């Protein structure tokens, strides 16, 4: 079945440093979503990417969808302590459309930021 | 806030017991998906309900079952609880659109502990 991989699972950065993480799928995706989960919280939707090569920005966060629609990246510029949490990517199999489309989540990357 | 509410927030059960978890979806949403999130893992898809019918299922045994009601609220039932069922159970609601691009909004989850 479809697998979505995020490696490594943990990353520690100094406040102010940039941070980049990657998400790789074993198969082509119809779209990819990114979520953030704070400690003790639940996943909160950040962004959805649909088109090959698409780039979207949210303030200091930049999301990119690969040309082959099999990978994605999240880049945070000048990290802040508020960026702490676990970032998940989740992809959809293009062979499962409409009502049957399920999200496959990666294991996430937990970001800690040293003040 | 996503408008998705889950109850109860915490639950303690013993092995072999049965449990029912509840989810009220966001107003206007017609699809509910349930996920199991073990500690340190990404959410794992259990199943999805659309217009009161199950229309997608992950790799979970039949003792995991569910319902969706006419008002689109939903229940997750787990029979014969096992220790490994201890996890955060997340409900996500969405508005089904063509092409599988619907965005899922998560509730705060129910943390189940099986002793």
Boltz contact constraints between the chains, C-beta under 6 A:
constraints:
  - contact:
      token1: [A, 30]
      token2: [B, 100]
      max_distance: 6.0
  - contact:
      token1: [A, 31]
      token2: [B, 101]
      max_distance: 6.0
  - contact:
      token1: [A, 42]
      token2: [B, 106]
      max_distance: 6.0
  - contact:
      token1: [A, 42]
      token2: [B, 108]
      max_distance: 6.0
  - contact:
      token1: [A, 42]
      token2: [B, 109]
      max_distance: 6.0
  - contact:
      token1: [A, 43]
      token2: [B, 106]
      max_distance: 6.0
  - contact:
      token1: [A, 45]
      token2: [B, 103]
      max_distance: 6.0
  - contact:
      token1: [A, 88]
      token2: [B, 42]
      max_distance: 6.0
  - contact:
      token1: [A, 92]
      token2: [B, 100]
      max_distance: 6.0
  - contact:
      token1: [A, 97]
      token2: [B, 100]
      max_distance: 6.0
  - contact:
      token1: [A, 99]
      token2: [B, 50]
      max_distance: 6.0
  - contact:
      token1: [A, 99]
      token2: [B, 55]
      max_distance: 6.0
  - contact:
      token1: [A, 99]
      token2: [B, 96]
      max_distance: 6.0
  - contact:
      token1: [A, 100]
      token2: [B, 55]
      max_distance: 6.0
  - contact:
      token1: [A, 100]
      token2: [B, 56]
      max_distance: 6.0
  - contact:
      token1: [A, 101]
      token2: [B, 100]
      max_distance: 6.0
  - contact:
      token1: [A, 102]
      token2: [B, 45]
      max_distance: 6.0
  - contact:
      token1: [A, 102]
      token2: [B, 56]
      max_distance: 6.0
  - contact:
      token1: [A, 105]
      token2: [B, 42]
      max_distance: 6.0
  - contact:
      token1: [A, 105]
      token2: [B, 43]
      max_distance: 6.0
  - contact:
      token1: [A, 106]
      token2: [B, 42]
      max_distance: 6.0
  - contact:
      token1: [A, 107]
      token2: [B, 41]
      max_distance: 6.0
  - contact:
      token1: [A, 107]
      token2: [B, 42]
      max_distance: 6.0
  - contact:
      token1: [A, 108]
      token2: [B, 42]
      max_distance: 6.0
